[in-house]
């Protein structure tokens, strides 16, 4: 699993270990990964740390070789790693766009491309892509992130159809706001009208989706599904809704804080 050192990734790793999985934890921070792996082992679980920057796409084959030599074949790939850089679009630099696209979308695609042949040969495996509600409705001041999350949804949809008839599965999960959300790095709270999930609940829901072989999962309840479906039909309603619940203002504040921090 990528992005195992922070956010909901830590909770997914814990939940997987509790179910008896040998969790391969991938992230850039060796210290943070070591902490997660040590915690899992002290709780009686199995985990192995692979510190790696997955944005280095050309080096991913080396990572996969290290993993397979250490633990063997990979049964479940969870593409969870993601970065956000809040900004008005015109203030992005090309390097910002490239880094978000690479980490959030292209790295997951490349890891899947490398691991999928083995899953197909074994006729067993599961690719799980962690998207977001931002992939269903674009989040202002977070447009590149939204684009990558929408890309994960459509790519998973197509991949799932390609794998039909086999025992290799593809699932995309769309969490909403969680108490491990990236916006919390700025000391901000989710919009008052938004539902906020506990990361443990999100992790358990993701495992449930894997066990049930769900193709796509929205984690904020039936009403959220209805709202997103209606927003697809009436986009302007979604724009007004985001302003009303405070999402637009929250993201604008995150963008302002980020620019101030950079300055």
Secondary structure, 3 states (H helix, E strand, C coil): CECCCCCHHHHHHHHHHHCCCEEEEEECCHHHHHHHHHHHHHCCCEEEEEECCCCCHHHHHHHHHHHHHHHCCCCEEEECCCCCCCCCHHHCCHHHHHHHHHHHHHHHHHHHHHHHHHHHHHCCEEEEEECCHHHCCCCCCCHHHHHHHHHHHHHHHHHHHHCCCCCEEEEEEECCEECCCHHHHHCCCCCCCCCEECHHHHHHHHHHHHHHCCCEEECCCHHHHHHHHHHHHCHHHHHHHHHHHCHHHHHHHHHHHHHHHHC
